[in-house]
């Protein structure tokens, strides 16, 4: 399972990719988005009867987008990836599906353990 995080825009999204299916939750960005990201990750994992240890990688939108929103998503992604010892891969707007396909077919060990924001 691959966790997907996007908090760069007015509508935030957290998703879980399993096989070629993506189950996601969207909500409007607000000052509690950091908390909402974690709540929605937990809710999706519970819905699929999985835990954090079932995650194999994390994809996160690195921007461009809201400065604070971008930092929230990247911080959550990097922290989870570091604590779970799984790769994290950043993507830019519009590249999610391409990067998701790449991470499915490439050896995950070649990906980074940290991703950086992209500010335009």
N, C-alpha and C positions, 0 to 999 in steps of 0.2 A: 504494500500500500504506500502511496505517495501523498503527502500532505501538501496542499496548495494554499498559499496565503497571499491575499491582495488587499492592501489597505491604502492604496495610493490615490483613490478617487473618492467622490462623494458617496458612492455605494461600495461597501467593503464586501469581501467574499473569502470564505474559508471552504476548502473542498478536500475530498478524499478521492484519489484516483485508484481504482482497482480494476485491473485489466484495461479495457477501453472505455469503462464507465466512470463518470465523475459525478459524485453526489456532493452538492454544495449548499451552503447557507449564505444568504446576502442580507445586509442590513445597512441603514444609512449611517455615515460617519458621524460621530459625535465625540465629546470629550472622554467618554468611557470606552472608546474603541479598543484599547489595550485589554481591558477586562472582557469585552465582548469576544475578542479573538479567542481567548483562552476558554471561555464558556462554550463557544460554538465548536471548537476543536473537541472538547470533552463530550459535547452532545452528539457530534457525528460519530466519534469512536464508540460511544455507548450504543448508538443506533445500529451500528454494524457489529456490535458485540466484540470489539477489538480494544486493545490498549495502546499506549504510546510505544511500547516495545515492538508492536507489529509494524510500525512505520519503517520503511526502508530508505526513504530520502524525503527531503523537503524542497519544494519549489516556492520561491517568493518573488513577487513583482518588485523590482528595484527602482521603478520609476520610468520616466519622469512622472511626477505627480505632487500631491500635497507634501510639503516638507515634513511636517509632523507625522502624517499618515504613513509616509514611506519609512520613516525611522521606527515607528511602532511595529510594522510588519517585519522589517529586517531584524529588529532586536528580538522579537519572539522567535523568528525562524533560526537565527544564529544560536540563541540560547538553547532551544530545544535540540537542535542538531548537535551542539557541543555536549549537552548532558546525555543524549542518547547515543552519541558516537556514530552518527549517520551523516551522510553528505548533505549539503545544502547547495542549491543552485539558483542563482538569480536570473531573472529574465526581464526584458523590457516589455512595455505595453504592446500587445498584438503578437507576441512571440510565444505565448504560453503553450499552445498545442504543439508547435514545432519542438520546443525544448522538452516537453513531456514525452514526445515520441523518441527523442534522442536519449533521454535518461532511461527509458524502458529497454533500449537495445544496446547500450554501452555499459561496460563494466563500471559499476558505481564507485569503485575505489579510485577512479581517476578524477572524481569531482572534489571540489574544495570542501573544507570544513567551515568556511566562513564566506559570506557574500557581502558586498559593499553597495551602498546606495548610489543611484545615478540621478543627479540633479541637473536639469537643463538650464 
